[in-house]
């Protein structure tokens, strides 16, 4: 008999079709107008070849440290052990390191997107447990967005403008006359949402914008960062130069005397510093269209004309998250705010600036005003953290000092790493440097359903179930639907749910009662839902279905806010609605940053040359590599699913390259190419396209690292063997993945699919 099981993932809600304990198909959520194709790949999770099916220990690892513990090659053999032995080993290592070195020597800032379920959220459960036994070193911000919120918290008072709680895109329809999109605004990136994306509304909203007659200028090296049916005017800018374009336009507005001086005086602070920079008073260089054209590669006349249009029409600036994942990424976001302030339409319907539209499904759409279902991490006993992308620095440089948002801190001496539900060998930059750092801790514990590249480099490996093998609930503050995630199949092998693993581990550590609070899986899910429902009644007078009805139906709607104009109240009455900044206003010149005198983060929006870019004197024929989000998978999840395979070619990832750049290197469409720089090398299949600016190549992230044992050459096409592992600045310390130059050349390679090579490597690790 076929069963229909409601479920949800980060890329959408769906119904699983189950027969005889097997998933035989899936159907998208009935209310989703534009479901993600990744839904069809979900059954791939049930294939045993890449699953971790038993607890295991790396051969040669010994409790208590030692030199042999620090030789993790990714090809070491694993010895199966029983669950009780595994939990005893893990608890003993936690106690040993905490006792001998202090809890700050345990890095449990686990980061990853394993499951959209808010109860079995592995990273949250790990932190909840560690907080009960003395704490841990964690992380702040995310690899997706770090530099952006760091600067916006300082200059706007919070990160709402880039986290989906600002201007909703519905307010642009029929009011915005000129929309300038910097980076992507694409259903490709908007198909996912942390915590579930039941309804994909961006395509419909974009079509309404187009139909309303909005003029759309798309500023990006990649034309495909917007759908072709949007008929946007494409400006193929040099990567990492968006700030120069914005500042050049702001300078033109200043020269013409068209800036909104009244808005600057009433709603901003430090504007005189910013205006002086634009006029060239501080550095002797006026920021003009000609100046910006030299840097960006765009025509100066077009820049001048757009500068005039922005002040003559109701205009809105949209910046994707990708723009701040670069060297000096803070100043790209700040420059956009400066330009919008010069135009003077911030807080007006259809005008101003917003960040992150299309970067996740929920940003720009209706957002929740209630309490979404989520497990608590509990109280943090110690204050020890790193900026999220500084993991290699942490492991390689214990005792070194680092800055973050004006504070100076010290990296602790990490002896134990516990990673649950994530794959840093996908998302971190300069993976060869990470490999060096990964060999420093005494013990690494990895808890995951899949034999990821990170799992292959563990000392103790714990098999977690996928969301398909347990019950859960999805729901976020950027969604209007909560989804009941019913268990569809039995756990595979000896896999256990994350909650059960941590509950059992809490028993070994003597804190089980506090960890579970007397609730099992279903009791917790009921409690989380009831807490959200109670808030809906209290705050909005809305009665949601009771839990049993919700669970039977499979979903429930929640109250959301639509038609929101960010900073409208502040604009109308800045004194009555002050921002949480140093001045209570929008900061265009920062006293705090002036006092810090950070060399890589000046005190006003500024253009600074990135460490690597097409305008550098020593480019030496290199191309600028952008590592985009993939179309057919979420990060590295479901890499072998049909949606992902549809975008691979000749057994590896495809590198998009302009035909003229390919011709200059004797590369043909479909050829195998080698990308390399002094950080690493990988293979890819060339895909020639005129939808790229000259000098730019694009390789999607997420390929499972598959290094050749002799040369270290990655055979799958993982761009993070090439990317630069430096902070965006000393202020935000975000990743700089999009600041990366590479050589590209024809290559010959074994025609074997990299997926088959990876599976063979896994088999050789098994005892």
Secondary structure, 3 states (H helix, E strand, C coil): CEEEEEEEECCEEEEEEEECCEEEEEEECCCCCCCCHHHHHHHHHHCHHHECCCCEEECCCCCCCCHHHHCCCCCCCEEECCHHHHHHHHHHHHHHHHHHHCHHHEECCCCCCCCCCCCCCHHHHHHHHHHHCCCCEEEECCCCCCHHHHHHHHHCCCCHHHCCCCCCHHHCCCCCCEEEEECCECHHHHCCCCCCCCCCCHHHHHHHHHHCCCEEEEECCEHHHECHHHCCEEECCCCCCHHHHHHHHHHHHHHCCCCCHHHHHHHEECHHHHHHHHHCCCCCCCCCHHHHHHHHCCCHHHHHHHHHHHHHCCEEEEECHHHHCCCCHHHHHHHHHHHHHHHCCCCCCCCEEEECECCECCCCCCEECCCCCCCCCCCCCCCCEEECCCHHHHHHCCCCEEEECCEEEECCCCCEEEEECCCHHHHCCCHHHHHHHHCCCCEEEEEECECCCCHHHCCEEEEECCHHHCCEEECCCCCCEEEEECCCCCCCCCCECHHHHHHHHHHHHCCHHHHHCCCCHHHHHHHHHHHHHHHHHHHHCCCCCCHHHHHHHCEEECCEECCCCCCHHHHHCCCCCCCCCCCCCEECECHHHHHHCCCCCCCECCCCCCCCCCCCCCCCCCEEEECCCCCCCECCECCCCHHHHCCCECCECEEEECHHHHHHCCCCCCCEEEEEECCEEEEEEEEECCCECCCEEEECCCCCCCECCCCCCECCCCHHHCCCCCCCCCCCCCCCCCCCEEEEEECCCCCCCHHHHHHHHHHHHEC
